Amino acid sequence: MTDVKSNVQKAMSGDADAFAQLYSLYAADLYRFALCYLKNEKNAQDAVQDAVLLAFSKIGSLRNEGAFKSWLFKILSNCCKTRLMKNSAAPVFADISSAEHLGSDEYLPASLKSELLEVLDTLKDEEREIVLLSALAGYKSHEIAKMLGCPSSTVRSRLARALKKMRDQLNYGL
């Protein structure tokens, strides 16, 4: 973890190599988050690129080196929201081939991954964002609450509601 803080401090001082190391550490998680959020490979790649460029240009404004990961995911979340609003006129459908990018096949079969993408798509935006931040990015409810600017109890109730909806749709709640 000290390497992360050290690289954040270097990046804040303008060290592009340190920022590149930070990016490589989180790149896969950033892409998975954006892909689940946007349901389109190209849009996900573009959102990650936008977020990384914005983060690089604004890293000097980061107040707490220890909050780099949540700061970066918040930027990505905002980039995804912006991209969704821009593309709201055209419907966006989950690309079934995108399911392979959600993680290793040893954990979930591709059919279940595509089913999860479809179920995620049925959630409200706020619920989907919380599920993605919790399940993919590994944030705790109090960290998500800080990012979204709401009480952690709200995050926990939205997460519970979203997971119940997902279980019901996947018929695992029986």
N, C-alpha and C positions, 0 to 999 in steps of 0.2 A: 504494500500500500504506500510505502514511502516513495517508491519509484513514481507512482501516480502523482503524489503531491509535488515531488521534485520536478516532474515533467510539466505539471500545471504551472508551477512557478516560473520555469524556463519559458514556457509558451506565453505566459503573461508578459514576459520581458521581450517577446518578439522572436523567440526561437522556433522556427518553422519545423525543424526536425523533431523537437519535443512534442509539438502539436500532432505531427504525423504519427508518432508513437502512440499518443493518446487515441487518435482516430483508429489505428489498427487494433487497439485493445477493445474498442466498443463497436467496430464496424458491423459485425455480424448481427449483434443485438439491435442496432439502429435499423438495419435493413429489415430484419424480421418484424420489428415494430411497425415500420412504415408499410410493409407489404400487407400485414394484417389490417392495418388502418385503412389503406387506400385500395386494396384488392387488385392491384395492377402493378406488374413488375416495373414498367418504365416510369410510372408515376412515383413508385416507391424509391427507385434509384434517384430520380430528380429531386424528390423531397429530401433525401439524405444528403445529396450534394448541396442543395440550398442551405440546409441546416448546418452542415460542416463549414461552408463558406461564411455564413453569418456568424457562427461561433468563433471562427478564426479571426474575423474582423472585430468582434466584440469581446474577445477574451480578456482584454484589459479592464473591462467593467465588472468582471467576476469578483465578488467580494470575499468569497470563502473557497479556498482551494479544495477543501474536502467535499464541496457541493458540486464539483465539476460534472459528474455523471448525471445528476438530476437536472442541472442547468442545461446540459446538452440535450437530454430527452425532452425537456420543456420546449426548447427551441424547435426540436424535430416535431413535437406534437403541434406546435403552432404552424409550422410549415405544412404539415399534413392537413390541418384544418383549412388553411388558406388555399391549398391545392384542391381540396374538396369543394370549396365555395366556387372557385374558378371553373371547375368542371361539373358543377351541379346541373347544368342544362343537359349534359349528356350522361345517361345512366352508366354507372360503372359496375361491371359484374366481376365476380371472382373468377380468375383464370385458374382452371383446375390444375394446370401444369405448375402454377405457383405454389401449390401445396408442398412440393418437394423442398422448397426453401425454408420451411418452418422449422426444420430440425432434422436430426438424424433418423433414418428409417428404422434403426434398431429399436426406437422407442414407440413410434406410431406408424401404422401402415398408411400409405398414401390415401386410401379411401377414407380413413378416419380424419386425416388432416383436411381433406377437401370438405368433409362433412362439418368439421369444426369451423372452417372458414365461412360456410353457409350459415351456420348458427350464429357466429359472431356478427354477420351482416344483419341479422334480425334485431340485434340489440340497439338501443338508443345510443347516440354518439357518446354521451357521457359515460354510459355503462361500458361500452366497448373500450373506451380509453382507459378506464380504471382496470378492466380485466387485462388489457395488454400491458399496462404498466406493472401490474401485480404479477401476472403469470410469465410474461416474456422478459420484462426488464428486471423483475425481482424486487420491486420496491415494496416497502411496508406501508400500511395505511397512513401513518403519520407523515411519511415522506410524500406520498401521493397527495395528501391533503395540503401540504405546503405548496406543491407544484400547481395545484388547481385552485388554491385559495378558498378552501372550504374546510369545515371541521372534519377531523378524522372519523368521527362517528357517522358522518354522512358518507364518507368513502366506504366504510365497512358495510353500511346498510345497502348502498348501491352495488357493491361487489357481491354481497350475499344474494340480492335480488337478481342480479345478472347471472350468477352461477346457477341459481335455481331455474331461471328461464332456460339456460343452456341444458341443464340436466333433464328438464321436462321435454325439451325438443329432441334430445338425443335418446329419450326413453330410458335413461339410467336412473331416474327417480322412482321407478316402480318397485 
